[in-house]
Amino acid sequence: MADVRLTEVSKRYAKGGLAVDRFSLEIPDGEFLVLVGPSGCGKSTTLRMVAGLEEISSGTLEIDGVEMNGVPPKDRDIAMVFQNYALYPHMTVYDNMAFGLKLRGLPRREIDQRVRETAETLGLVDYLKRLPKQLSGGQRQRVAVGRAIVRKPKVFLFDEPLSNLDAKMRVEMRTEIRRLHRQLRATMIYVTHDQVEAMTMGDRIVVMNEGRIQQAAPPLEVYRRPANRFVAGFIGTPPMNMLTGTLRHDGDRLLFQSASARFPLPRTEESARWFRLPEGQSVIAGFRPETLRVAAPEETAMVTGVIDVVEPMGAETDVHLVLEDGTPVIARMAPDPVFLPGQPLALMLGASGISLFDGATGERC
């Protein structure tokens, strides 16, 4: 397998549109890296530059220490799995998987061995004589993955491969691809707009927006310590709640104050620098829905609002509130209490769940 290094890689189209802006990242051998972000953020363009399907405007791409700028896709020793499967409709499953190996002139016996071993791994042995039209969407995607595996490439590239599958099949294929990664110990770069895929599959995820990297870190770090307001709002379902306000010093305490909330900020290793911020600093306090709980009668509520919408989810309930100044807040609660629209609700906020962002730049304080 191989490591992949992108250094200041940019993609600018002829009419001046900048799709990817100075993308720099090192992907070590064997890592499962996920590129995630909204439509048009540049993630697929980045993947296509690694594949050689898009020309790099500036910067360098290296695979296994060798510069790949200008190297044709067929000579990069990569395999790509597309969203639309890209199977030959007139070929059987066996022939679709064997096609690339035949083009490379491998002996028939080796081709047969590779195809059958891969089919066994992916549960496709009983379908080798079928045409793609005789398969379900999940089975076709397995064939597309199998066609990549038989080549034994240095790097696997996945471009939103599960987008065309139903919810149940997506869950199954996520598990399948992760299991394959553990088995093959291969370098894999996976593009998705689905943050659930990103969080559950990646060793590390790269959040992109407007062609730039916003954060590159393990999934839980991105979730717990988003680098900026964009990441905080993009990662998480429901997204992180955000209140705009200012900082107030009260003796040895630091208070967050907005039009509809006022609460002390915790003293932690990270928050130590918050206490050095000036009085009146404009900030955004972010907190995840699951860090909220109903305030006990003897407690002074940190956040108070009126319930707007209640969404029972089975094991939990999402309660949408509107605060006094009109700010929406979502609380993820246990399903036992009965929550009703129009009911006032007083909430407490877990101290360890607070993130603070600069009010002007949106960057993490």
C-alpha positions in Angstrom: 0.0 0.0 0.0 1.1 3.7 0.1 0.9 7.0 1.8 -0.6 10.0 -0.1 0.6 13.6 0.3 -1.0 16.7 -1.1 0.9 20.0 -0.8 -0.8 23.3 -1.5 -3.0 21.6 -4.1 -5.4 23.9 -5.9 -7.9 23.6 -8.7 -8.9 26.6 -10.7 -11.2 26.3 -13.7 -10.8 28.2 -17.0 -13.5 30.8 -16.1 -11.8 31.6 -12.9 -13.8 29.5 -10.4 -11.6 28.2 -7.5 -12.9 24.7 -6.6 -10.0 23.7 -4.2 -7.8 26.2 -2.5 -4.3 25.2 -1.2 -5.3 21.8 0.1 -2.4 20.4 2.2 -2.7 17.0 3.9 -0.6 13.8 4.5 -2.5 10.5 4.5 -0.4 7.8 6.1 -0.3 4.3 4.7 -3.4 2.3 5.8 -5.5 5.2 6.9 -9.2 5.4 6.2 -9.7 9.1 5.5 -13.1 10.7 4.9 -13.6 14.0 3.1 -16.9 15.5 4.1 -18.7 18.8 3.5 -21.7 20.4 1.7 -22.3 20.1 -2.0 -19.8 22.2 -3.9 -17.2 22.3 -1.2 -14.5 20.7 -3.4 -14.3 17.2 -1.8 -15.0 15.3 -5.1 -12.7 17.6 -7.1 -9.9 16.8 -4.6 -10.6 13.1 -4.9 -10.6 13.3 -8.7 -7.2 15.1 -8.7 -5.8 12.3 -6.6 -7.3 9.9 -9.2 -5.9 11.9 -12.2 -9.4 12.6 -13.5 -8.9 16.3 -12.9 -5.7 18.3 -13.6 -4.0 19.9 -10.7 -3.8 23.7 -11.3 -1.0 24.2 -8.7 0.7 22.3 -5.9 2.0 18.7 -5.8 0.5 15.3 -5.3 2.7 12.4 -4.2 1.7 8.7 -3.9 4.2 6.5 -2.1 6.8 9.3 -2.3 6.5 9.7 -6.1 5.1 12.9 -7.6 1.9 12.2 -9.6 1.3 15.6 -11.3 0.6 14.8 -14.9 0.8 11.0 -14.5 -2.2 9.3 -16.3 -4.8 7.7 -14.1 -3.9 4.2 -15.3 -0.3 4.6 -14.1 -1.1 5.8 -10.6 -2.0 2.3 -9.2 -5.3 3.5 -7.7 -8.8 2.1 -7.9 -11.9 4.2 -7.8 -15.5 3.3 -6.8 -18.1 5.6 -8.1 -21.6 6.6 -7.0 -23.3 5.2 -10.0 -21.4 1.8 -9.9 -20.1 2.2 -13.5 -20.6 -1.5 -14.3 -20.7 -2.8 -17.9 -24.4 -3.9 -18.3 -23.6 -6.6 -21.0 -21.0 -8.3 -18.8 -21.6 -10.8 -16.0 -20.4 -10.0 -12.5 -17.4 -12.3 -13.1 -16.4 -10.4 -16.3 -17.0 -7.0 -14.7 -14.6 -7.9 -11.9 -12.1 -9.5 -14.2 -12.1 -6.9 -16.9 -9.3 -4.6 -15.5 -7.1 -7.6 -14.9 -7.5 -8.9 -18.5 -6.5 -5.4 -19.8 -3.3 -5.7 -17.7 -2.5 -9.1 -19.3 -2.5 -11.2 -16.2 -2.6 -15.0 -16.6 -6.1 -16.5 -16.7 -5.5 -18.6 -13.7 -4.4 -15.7 -11.5 -7.4 -13.7 -12.7 -9.8 -16.5 -11.8 -8.2 -16.9 -8.4 -8.4 -13.1 -7.6 -12.0 -12.8 -8.8 -13.2 -15.9 -6.8 -11.3 -14.9 -3.6 -12.9 -11.4 -3.8 -16.3 -12.8 -4.5 -16.0 -15.0 -1.5 -15.0 -12.0 0.7 -18.0 -9.9 -0.6 -20.6 -12.7 -0.6 -20.9 -12.6 -4.4 -20.0 -16.2 -5.3 -23.7 -17.1 -6.1 -24.0 -14.1 -8.4 -20.9 -14.4 -10.6 -22.9 -15.5 -13.7 -25.6 -12.8 -13.3 -25.8 -9.5 -15.2 -25.9 -6.2 -13.3 -29.6 -5.7 -14.1 -30.3 -8.9 -12.2 -28.8 -7.5 -9.0 -30.0 -5.2 -6.2 -28.4 -1.8 -5.6 -26.4 -3.2 -2.7 -25.2 -6.2 -4.8 -24.1 -3.9 -7.6 -22.2 -1.7 -5.2 -20.4 -4.9 -3.9 -19.5 -5.7 -7.5 -18.0 -2.2 -8.0 -16.0 -2.6 -4.7 -14.9 -6.1 -5.8 -13.7 -4.8 -9.1 -11.5 -2.3 -7.2 -10.2 -5.0 -4.7 -9.1 -7.5 -7.4 -6.6 -5.0 -8.7 -4.8 -4.8 -5.4 -4.1 -1.1 -5.9 -1.9 1.1 -3.6 -4.9 3.5 -2.9 -8.7 3.0 -2.9 -10.8 6.0 -3.8 -14.6 6.1 -3.0 -16.8 8.9 -4.5 -20.1 8.9 -2.5 -20.5 5.2 -3.2 -23.6 4.7 -1.0 -25.7 7.6 -2.1 -28.0 5.5 -4.3 -28.8 3.0 -1.7 -31.7 2.9 0.8 -31.1 3.6 4.5 -30.9 0.0 5.6 -28.5 -1.0 2.8 -26.3 2.1 3.5 -25.8 0.9 7.1 -24.9 -2.6 5.8 -22.5 -1.3 3.2 -20.8 1.1 5.7 -20.1 -1.9 7.9 -18.9 -4.0 4.9 -16.5 -1.3 3.7 -15.0 -0.8 7.2 -14.6 -4.5 7.6 -12.8 -4.7 4.3 -10.5 -1.9 5.4 -9.5 -3.8 8.5 -8.9 -6.9 6.3 -7.0 -5.2 3.5 -5.1 -2.6 5.7 -5.3 -0.4 2.6 -5.1 3.4 2.2 -8.6 4.5 1.5 -9.9 8.0 0.7 -13.7 8.3 0.9 -15.9 11.2 -0.1 -19.4 11.8 1.3 -21.8 14.6 2.1 -23.3 12.3 4.8 -21.8 13.2 8.2 -23.1 9.9 9.7 -20.9 8.0 7.2 -18.0 10.3 8.0 -18.3 9.8 11.8 -18.8 6.1 11.7 -16.3 5.1 9.0 -13.2 7.4 9.1 -10.0 7.0 11.1 -9.8 10.7 10.5 -12.2 13.1 8.8 -11.5 16.3 6.8 -14.3 18.8 6.9 -14.3 21.0 3.8 -16.1 24.2 2.9 -15.6 26.5 -0.1 -12.6 24.5 -1.3 -10.7 24.8 2.0 -10.0 22.4 4.9 -11.8 23.6 8.0 -10.6 20.8 10.3 -8.8 17.4 9.9 -9.0 15.2 13.0 -10.4 11.9 14.4 -14.2 11.9 14.3 -14.8 12.3 18.1 -12.4 15.3 18.3 -14.2 17.0 15.4 -17.5 16.4 17.2 -16.4 17.4 20.7 -13.9 20.2 19.8 -15.0 21.7 16.4 -12.4 24.1 15.1 -14.8 26.8 14.1 -18.5 27.7 13.8 -18.9 26.1 10.4 -17.7 22.7 11.7 -19.8 23.0 14.8 -22.9 23.6 12.7 -22.2 21.0 10.0 -21.2 18.0 12.1 -23.8 16.6 14.4 -27.5 15.6 14.0 -29.1 17.7 15.3 -26.3 20.3 14.9 -24.7 22.2 17.8 -26.8 24.9 19.4 -25.3 28.4 19.2 -26.0 31.5 21.3 -24.4 34.8 20.4 -23.4 37.0 23.4 -20.6 38.6 25.3 -18.2 37.7 28.2 -18.6 39.2 31.6 -16.1 38.9 34.5 -17.6 38.4 37.9 -14.9 38.1 40.5 -13.1 34.8 39.8 -16.0 33.7 37.5 -16.4 34.2 33.8 -20.0 34.6 32.6 -21.6 34.2 29.2 -24.4 36.6 28.7 -26.9 36.9 25.8 -30.3 38.4 25.3 -31.9 35.1 26.6 -29.3 33.3 28.6 -26.7 33.9 31.3 -24.5 31.2 32.8 -21.0 30.7 34.2 -18.3 29.1 31.9 -16.5 26.1 33.3 -12.9 26.1 34.5 -11.1 23.5 32.5 -7.7 23.0 30.9 -9.0 24.3 27.6 -11.1 27.2 29.0 -8.2 28.7 31.0 -7.5 30.9 28.0 -11.1 32.1 27.9 -10.5 33.8 31.3 -7.9 36.0 29.6 -10.3 37.3 27.0 -11.4 40.9 27.6 -14.6 42.0 29.2 -17.4 42.4 26.6 -15.7 40.2 24.0 -18.2 39.1 21.4 -18.4 35.3 21.4 -20.7 32.4 20.4 -21.4 29.7 23.0 -21.9 26.3 21.3 -23.3 23.2 23.0 -24.6 19.9 21.8 -28.3 19.0 22.2 -27.4 16.0 24.5 -25.6 18.2 27.0 -28.9 19.8 28.1 -31.1 18.4 30.9 -34.3 19.6 32.6 -33.5 22.0 35.5 -34.6 20.8 38.9 -37.0 23.1 40.8 -34.3 24.3 43.2 -31.8 25.2 40.3 -31.5 28.5 38.5 -32.0 27.6 34.9 -29.2 28.4 32.4 -31.5 28.3 29.3 -35.3 28.9 29.3 -37.6 28.7 26.3 -40.9 27.6 25.0 -41.3 24.2 23.3 -42.1 24.6 19.6 -41.8 21.1 18.2 -41.4 17.6 19.8 -39.8 14.8 17.8 -40.0 11.4 19.4 -37.1 9.2 18.1 -37.8 6.1 20.2 -34.8 5.8 22.5 -34.7 9.6 22.8 -36.7 12.7 22.1 -35.6 15.9 20.3 -37.3 18.9 21.9 -37.1 22.2 19.8 -37.4 25.3 21.9 -37.6 29.0 21.0 -35.8 31.3 23.5 -37.0 34.8 24.5 -35.0 36.5 21.7 -36.2 34.0 19.1 -33.1 31.9 19.1 -33.9 28.2 18.3 -32.4 25.5 20.6 -32.7 21.8 20.4 -32.4 19.5 23.5 -32.0 15.7 23.2 -33.9 14.1 26.1 -34.8 10.8 27.5 -38.3 9.8 26.2 -39.9 9.4 29.6 -41.1 12.9 30.4 -44.1 14.2 28.4 -43.1 17.3 26.4 -45.8 19.4 24.8 -45.7 22.3 22.3 -46.3 25.6 24.0 -45.0 24.4 27.4 -42.2 26.5 29.0 -39.0 24.5 29.7 -36.0 25.4 31.9 -32.7 23.7 31.1 -29.3 23.1 32.6 -26.2 22.9 30.5 -23.4 20.4 31.2 -20.2 22.4 31.8 -18.0 20.0 29.9 -20.1 20.4 26.7 -19.5 24.1 26.1 -17.5 25.3 23.1 -16.6 29.0 22.6 -16.1 30.7 19.3 -14.9 34.2 18.4 -17.9 36.4 17.5 -16.0 38.0 14.6 -14.0 35.2 13.0 -16.0 32.1 14.1 -12.8 30.4 15.1 -12.6 28.4 18.3 -11.5 30.5 21.3 
